[in-house]
């Protein structure tokens, strides 16, 4: 008689506890974006010279973007997405100023321009993710232009005429949808993640997921916040030489810190 022995059933897998700090996603009121702007304005007035330095960097990006549009308009969307990528990281210095003021410390210029040093690994990973999105965005915009302008890439004048020509509504719709999808994705990933890494030194994945959670749980308010950012930036660009960015750039940077602090409560 042959005996058979069954192997013991392995115990069920129990995942290890998360190393991410416990948090709670705040349900935001509709007035929250205006409150963030008010707090950002206070930070800007308290540290005008540091804010002006970062305002100059945003202004320089606008000048570069304008030069690209005039000379190689087919790469405008790529450069615009690149500015959306670089902008939040330049704003790290502004986040540091607001963070120090919130903690009752004195902000300093040296700390604002070196605050990324101790978070290089997490920031580098997040940069990589956003860079991939930026490259996909640029490629998609080129494909849209190539489809609607099959005779060759248009000049900057041709792009403007195409945008404002009612007969080209298909091009405008496709270009807006493609750009809007990528812009919304970049915004959702970066709106909270970058100041969170500065504040809590979390890994890039945890920070990005938290940012997405904030957007998903407060979709309407965060859409309003994104719309206010677009409107303020657009209004600043209407001034000669886009000089409005010297003020609007730092204001939005400081306000974005308060958007993070108002959206995520640490337990």
Secondary structure, DSSP 8 states (H G I E B T S, - for coil): -------------------S--EEE----TTHHHHHHHHHHHHHHHTHHHHHHHHHHHHHHHHHHHHHHHH-GGGHHHHHHHHHHHHHHHTHHHHHHHHHHHTT----HHHHHHTTGGGHHHHHHHHHHHHHHHHHHHHHHHHHHHHH-TT----HHHHHHHHH-GGGHHHHHHHHHHHHHHHHHHHHHHHHHHHHHHHH---HHHHHHHHHHHHHHTHHHHHHHHHHHHHHHHHHHHSGGGTTHHHHHHHHHHHHHHHHHHHEEE-
